[in-house]
Amino acid sequence: MYEGGYVNGKREGNGTEHYSNGNLKFKGEFKNDGYHGKNVTIYNIQEIQQSSAAIIFQGDVDKGSYVRGRLFHPNGR
């Protein structure tokens, strides 16, 4: 689920994306339908029944591609 702006049918500008159960996946800038910006945090659900989420990536993203940062294994390492 996405809330935010669109340009030509693609996600653009500030917005938030949530998993279908309502957990936050991403909050920040979108560009050309992808995550974009510096110091981005992308979350992943550990278990659908839990409301907590683990971080899967922190760092810089350019048009949806990880540029520089820390990528985490699903176990948090």
N, C-alpha and C positions, 0 to 999 in steps of 0.2 A: 504494500500500500504506500502510495507516495502523495505527499502534500507539498505543493510548491508551484513554481512557474514553469511554463512551457514556451518554447519558441519553435515554430514549424513542427509541432508534434513531438518534440524532444524535450526532456527535462533540462532546465536551464535556470541558473541563479540559485538563491538559497532555498533549501527545502529539507524535508525529513522523509525517511523511508522506514517503514516498519514491516516486520514479518506478519504473516496472516494471524498470529495469535496476539498481536499488539506490541510485542517487544521491539524496542528500538534497534534498527540495523545501522542507520547512518543519519547524521544531522550535519549539514554543511552546504558547500557549494557544489552545484552540478554544472557541467559544461558538455554540450553535444551529447546528452543522454547518459553521461558517465560521471563518476565522482571526480571532484577536482579541488585542488587547494593544498595548502601547507598545514601541517599538524592535524591531519585528518585521523579520525578514529572510526573504525568499522567493527561492528559487533556481530557475534554469532551466538545463537541459542545453544546452550549445552544440553538442556532437556526441555522439550516442549511443555511439560507440565510445570516447570519452574518459571518464575518471572525474571530470574537473573539471567544475565548474558555474559559471555566471555568476550574479551577483545581478540579479534583475529588479525588486525593490522593497525599500526600507528605510524604515521609519517606523511610523506608528501605523495600526492596523486595528481597525475596529469591526464585529463580526458579519460578517466577510467582505468589507467594503468599505474601500478605501483612504481614510483620513481626511486624513493629512498625512505627507509624506515625499518620497522621491526615487524616481521611476520610471525604469528604465533601458531603453534600446533594446537589442535582442538583440546588437548589436555592442559593448555595454558603455558607450556614451555616455549 
